[in-house]
Amino acid sequence: MTQLRKPAVAGLFYPSNPKKLKDEVLQFLNTSIPHTNPQKIFGIVSPHAGYVYSGSTAAYGFNTLRDKNIETVIIISPSHKEYFPGVSIYNGDGYETPLGVIPVNREMADKLVDGRGNIFRGIEGHRDEHAIEVQLPFLQCVLDDFSIVPIVMGDQGLVFVEALANKLSEVVNDRTLLLASSDLSHYYSATEADQKDSVIEKDINDFNYEQLSNDLANRSCEACGAGPILTIMKTAELNKTNKSLVLNRTHSGNVSGDYEQVVGYLSAVFYGE
């Protein structure tokens, strides 16, 4: 591999030492056991904060992937540090973590490019973005041999959500997983955060794409990865998959003890019959 995306937040969001990292991830996985484990998983929603805050919540979703025949994980992320129009699919060969290198499925990535500039291969959004990176060690601990398609949405408008969903619906199969990287509300009191985050929880449990889109638009709820979540729901809808379940929801105050300004986290699974 010639072009690798090196870790940007190892030692910050998660341990940089490989043994400590693997031990920490396995500890989360061993204690966050989902009450439901569907067989035909289409996608998951996973938080992307530092592991001390959201690792336990994330583990619920990743536990559903154990013993599944998943060959490619398409990770859809917001862009926290740079704005750009459209959707950027990493144009390199792999992403590296302290646990090793994960190759990019370049063939699938090329198929997602739309030729109109909405979805393109590039480095935009990938340089320092943590929202893809923090998902990777969990995937490395639950899957044996897999590739990724790392996608960053520079603009999460519905035009790009629907453009990406339409392309994804053409390439996904029963060996593909979609992963939306997203936290929920930011810096409200725990009470207000719970009110807002429960709206997203209900809309996901109801598998109601239109309602979630409306609730986000009128600010009844918030998610920094709203576009990725909506993209998975729209893609699932296009592929006649319409079952979803929130596995766990919490917030940073449960760890920090600060209930005045919290960040919400949610783990969810989308699945078929």
CORNORBEL-V431711 format. One record per backbone hydrogen bond with DSSP energy under -1.0 kcal/mol. CO is the residue of the C=O (numbers start at 0). NH is the residue of the N-H. E is the energy in kcal/mol with one decimal. If there is no record, write none. Layout:
BEGIN
co=CO nh=NH e=E
co=CO nh=NH e=E
END
This chain:
BEGIN
co=2 nh=92 e=-2.9
co=2 nh=93 e=-1.2
co=4 nh=95 e=-2.9
co=8 nh=11 e=-2.1
co=8 nh=12 e=-2.5
co=12 nh=50 e=-2.8
co=13 nh=10 e=-3.5
co=16 nh=20 e=-2.7
co=17 nh=21 e=-2.7
co=18 nh=22 e=-2.6
co=19 nh=23 e=-2.2
co=20 nh=24 e=-2.6
co=21 nh=25 e=-2.6
co=22 nh=26 e=-1.8
co=23 nh=27 e=-2.1
co=24 nh=28 e=-2.5
co=25 nh=29 e=-2.3
co=27 nh=31 e=-1.6
co=38 nh=40 e=-1.1
co=39 nh=271 e=-2.7
co=41 nh=177 e=-2.0
co=42 nh=269 e=-3.2
co=43 nh=179 e=-2.7
co=44 nh=267 e=-1.6
co=45 nh=181 e=-2.3
co=49 nh=52 e=-1.8
co=49 nh=53 e=-2.3
co=50 nh=54 e=-2.1
co=53 nh=57 e=-2.7
co=54 nh=58 e=-1.9
co=57 nh=61 e=-1.8
co=58 nh=62 e=-2.2
co=60 nh=63 e=-1.0
co=61 nh=64 e=-1.5
co=64 nh=67 e=-1.7
co=67 nh=69 e=-1.7
co=70 nh=146 e=-2.6
co=71 nh=176 e=-2.4
co=72 nh=148 e=-2.1
co=73 nh=178 e=-2.8
co=74 nh=150 e=-2.9
co=75 nh=180 e=-2.6
co=76 nh=152 e=-3.2
co=85 nh=153 e=-1.7
co=85 nh=154 e=-1.2
co=86 nh=119 e=-2.6
co=87 nh=151 e=-2.7
co=88 nh=121 e=-2.5
co=92 nh=103 e=-2.7
co=93 nh=4 e=-2.7
co=94 nh=101 e=-3.1
co=96 nh=99 e=-2.1
co=99 nh=96 e=-2.7
co=101 nh=94 e=-2.2
co=102 nh=147 e=-2.2
co=103 nh=105 e=-1.7
co=104 nh=108 e=-2.4
co=105 nh=109 e=-2.5
co=106 nh=110 e=-1.4
co=107 nh=111 e=-1.0
co=117 nh=86 e=-2.8
co=118 nh=113 e=-1.2
co=119 nh=88 e=-3.1
co=121 nh=90 e=-1.1
co=122 nh=125 e=-2.3
co=129 nh=133 e=-2.5
co=131 nh=134 e=-1.4
co=134 nh=138 e=-1.8
co=135 nh=139 e=-2.6
co=136 nh=140 e=-1.1
co=138 nh=142 e=-2.4
co=146 nh=72 e=-2.4
co=147 nh=104 e=-2.6
co=148 nh=74 e=-1.4
co=149 nh=89 e=-2.2
co=150 nh=76 e=-2.6
co=151 nh=87 e=-3.0
co=156 nh=159 e=-1.1
co=156 nh=160 e=-2.1
co=157 nh=161 e=-2.8
co=158 nh=162 e=-1.5
co=159 nh=163 e=-2.4
co=160 nh=164 e=-2.5
co=161 nh=165 e=-2.2
co=162 nh=166 e=-1.6
co=163 nh=167 e=-2.9
co=164 nh=168 e=-2.4
co=166 nh=169 e=-1.1
co=167 nh=170 e=-1.4
co=167 nh=171 e=-2.2
co=172 nh=175 e=-1.8
co=174 nh=70 e=-2.9
co=174 nh=71 e=-1.8
co=176 nh=73 e=-3.3
co=177 nh=43 e=-2.2
co=178 nh=75 e=-3.2
co=179 nh=45 e=-2.6
co=184 nh=263 e=-2.4
co=187 nh=261 e=-2.8
co=188 nh=192 e=-3.1
co=189 nh=193 e=-2.2
co=190 nh=194 e=-1.6
co=191 nh=195 e=-2.2
co=192 nh=196 e=-3.3
co=193 nh=197 e=-1.9
co=195 nh=199 e=-1.1
co=196 nh=200 e=-2.2
co=197 nh=201 e=-2.3
co=198 nh=202 e=-2.4
co=199 nh=203 e=-2.6
co=200 nh=204 e=-2.6
co=201 nh=205 e=-2.3
co=202 nh=207 e=-2.6
co=203 nh=206 e=-1.5
co=207 nh=211 e=-2.4
co=208 nh=212 e=-2.5
co=209 nh=213 e=-2.3
co=210 nh=214 e=-3.0
co=211 nh=215 e=-2.4
co=212 nh=216 e=-2.0
co=213 nh=217 e=-2.3
co=214 nh=219 e=-2.3
co=214 nh=220 e=-1.1
co=222 nh=225 e=-1.6
co=224 nh=228 e=-2.2
co=225 nh=229 e=-2.8
co=226 nh=230 e=-2.5
co=227 nh=231 e=-2.1
co=228 nh=232 e=-2.2
co=229 nh=233 e=-2.8
co=230 nh=234 e=-2.6
co=231 nh=235 e=-2.9
co=232 nh=236 e=-2.3
co=233 nh=237 e=-2.4
co=234 nh=238 e=-1.4
co=235 nh=240 e=-3.2
co=236 nh=239 e=-1.7
co=242 nh=270 e=-2.3
co=244 nh=268 e=-2.5
co=247 nh=266 e=-2.7
co=249 nh=264 e=-2.8
co=250 nh=253 e=-1.4
co=251 nh=254 e=-1.8
co=251 nh=255 e=-2.7
co=252 nh=256 e=-2.0
co=258 nh=189 e=-2.7
co=261 nh=186 e=-1.8
co=262 nh=251 e=-2.1
co=263 nh=183 e=-3.2
co=264 nh=249 e=-2.1
co=266 nh=246 e=-2.8
co=266 nh=247 e=-1.5
co=267 nh=44 e=-2.1
co=268 nh=244 e=-2.2
co=269 nh=41 e=-2.9
co=269 nh=42 e=-1.9
co=270 nh=242 e=-1.1
END
